[in-house]
Amino acid sequence: MKLIIQIPCYNEAASLPETLVALPRQIDGIDSIEILIIDDGSDDNTSGAARRFGVDHIVRHRTNR
């Protein structure tokens, strides 16, 4: 069983790393955990912060929706 943790973000480059570090990487009964960031048009490099902390998937909107 796979768990995907979805995190919607808008200009969260400063706080996203703390959140990502706090997420579990293993849970009993779950085979794999992946993290999906939905960057809603941030202009502060939220997607870059997500990449630096090993996020598995990034969806980036060009403008805030």
C-alpha positions as CSV (number, residue, x, y, z in Angstrom):
1,M,0.0,0.0,0.0
2,K,1.3,3.5,-0.9
3,L,0.5,6.7,0.9
4,I,0.9,10.0,-0.9
5,I,1.0,13.1,1.3
6,Q,-0.3,16.1,-0.6
7,I,0.7,19.6,0.6
8,P,-0.8,22.6,-1.2
9,C,1.6,25.6,-1.0
10,Y,1.7,29.3,-1.8
11,N,4.9,31.2,-0.9
12,E,6.0,28.6,1.7
13,A,9.8,28.4,0.9
14,A,10.7,29.5,4.4
15,S,8.4,27.2,6.3
16,L,8.1,24.2,4.0
17,P,11.5,22.6,5.0
18,E,10.4,22.4,8.6
19,T,7.1,20.7,7.6
20,L,8.9,18.2,5.3
21,V,11.4,17.2,8.0
22,A,8.5,16.5,10.4
23,L,6.6,14.1,8.0
24,P,6.9,10.4,8.7
25,R,9.0,8.4,6.3
26,Q,7.7,5.0,7.5
27,I,4.4,3.9,8.9
28,D,3.6,0.4,9.9
29,G,1.3,-1.2,7.3
30,I,2.3,1.2,4.6
31,D,4.8,0.0,2.0
32,S,5.9,3.4,0.7
33,I,5.3,7.1,1.5
34,E,5.6,9.7,-1.2
35,I,5.2,13.5,-0.9
36,L,3.4,15.7,-3.5
37,I,3.7,19.4,-3.3
38,I,1.2,21.5,-5.2
39,D,2.8,24.9,-5.7
40,D,0.0,27.4,-6.4
41,G,2.0,30.0,-8.4
42,S,4.5,30.9,-5.6
43,D,7.1,33.6,-6.4
44,D,9.4,32.7,-3.5
45,N,11.0,29.5,-4.9
46,T,8.7,27.1,-2.9
47,S,9.3,24.5,-5.6
48,G,13.1,24.8,-5.2
49,A,12.8,24.3,-1.5
50,A,10.7,21.2,-2.1
51,R,13.3,19.8,-4.5
52,R,16.1,20.4,-2.0
53,F,14.3,18.4,0.6
54,G,13.6,15.4,-1.6
55,V,10.0,15.8,-2.5
56,D,8.8,13.0,-4.8
57,H,6.4,15.0,-6.9
58,I,5.8,18.7,-7.6
59,V,2.9,20.2,-9.5
60,R,3.4,23.9,-10.1
61,H,0.8,26.3,-11.3
62,R,2.2,29.3,-13.2
63,T,-0.2,31.7,-11.5
64,N,-2.0,31.6,-8.2
65,R,-5.4,30.0,-8.6
